[in-house]
Amino acid sequence: MTSRQDQWSRVRRQLWRPPRPHGEQPRERVVGPLELFYDLVVVVLVAQAAHHLSGELDWHGLGLFAAVFALVWIAWLNGSLHHELHGHEDARGRSMFLLQILVLVPLGAFIPGAGDERGAAFAVDAGVLFGVLALLWLLASRSDTPEFRRPSMLYVTGTAACAVVLAASAALPADARVLTWGALAVVYLIGFVAVIGRAIPEQVVALSVTDALTERFGLFIIIIVLGENVTGVVDGLAHEPTNAVTLAVGLVAVVVGFGAWWTYFDFAGHRLPRSTRACALQWMMVHLPITAAVAAMGAAMVGLVEHAHDSRTPAATAWVLCGGAAVVLCATMVLAASTRAWSENLGLYRPLARTCVAMAVLCVGVGALRPAPLVLGLALVLLFGIPWGVAVANRVANYEEEPAT
């Protein structure tokens, strides 16, 4: 009997291990299928938000999109960091991800009506989601050493307070509710940076970004960049008569999205931040505007294709598409500035950063001019291509031929 009890105890410990304590994060691991499944569910929510934005491409729609996207991204960041720092690939880890997914799925269904009739349901569900996240961090904090106890409780308290405010916002009028979500997202991110940036030991924060985490962020960008871009173009083409002009605009729009992907991965993606707390935080936070801008660009692709025959691109479509391109160019350079590659190759990144800022200004200028959709798309392709050309020219100028053996 004792032997069987011992065997069952060992099996139970393997299937339901306690959260990994701070400082025991594995430095070398690969992203598993469980994390990819979780990311796919979150991307579905992003797609819902982008699809709604494509049908309401105005200031109200942008505000709603920004608030909803920020809350979804913060939840994804929380879930990803929790698994990275404390999770195991066991039954407990799978159950924790499943619990989040079960809350995320109805949240995605509420997103299209989050600005009006389903806003209260979205608020309550989002409150439940952040409550689950607070519980996960609380369970992980039970094994904290004294140096982590205070920051852990601050983080758990802040996440729980966010859950309460979200649920309470269900009682507010629609516009006030959306403003509350946006303000709450900003306050939460400020609190996140304050707790991580001041209360947790610097070396721990600096080492929190591993190769696996950079891969997670990169895969998230890929799915959004290519997925939302292609989805936006396909949606636009599906609702318009197929002819040479609409097809040309659609294909050029795909190239614009490809340019955003190329910019991110050529200059910043899959690169570890420098080993400082400030760089690790900068690396994480800058991904928010990049992913939001790319998702918004995908939504604007629908309008670009639908108005392919217009002499001028609609103002909202032009501004969202060109503004998103400008954000991608500038934010990618801010992201790159936090990486080790930046400090190791200043001869490339300094002129590249100046070029990207200049191209971002020109993107805004193109948005203000609002040329025909095909011309606007080609202009953005060119503006995304110039920084890459600068990088290639720099590499050619500094190329050293390997000595013959």
Secondary structure, DSSP 8 states (H G I E B T S, - for coil): -HHHHHHHHHHHHHHS-----TT---SS----HHHHHHHHHHHHHHHHHHHHHHHS-SHHHHHHHHHHHHHHHHHHHHHHHHHHHH--SSHHHHHHHHHHHHHHHHHHHHGGGTTTTTHHHHHHHHHHHHHHHHHHHHHHHTT--HHHHHHHHHHHHHHHHHHHHHHHGGGS-HHHHHHHHHHHHHHHHHHHHHIIIIIS-HHHHHTS--HHHHHHHHHHHHIIIIIIHHHHHHHHHHTS---HHHHHHHHHHHHHHHHHHHHHHHHTTT--B-SSHHHHHHHHHHHHHHHHHHHHHHHHHHHHHHTTT-SS--HHHHHHHHHHHHHHHHHHHHHHHTBHHHHH-HHHHHHHHHHHHHHHHHHHHHHHH---HHHHHHHHHHHHHHHHHHHHHHHHHT-------
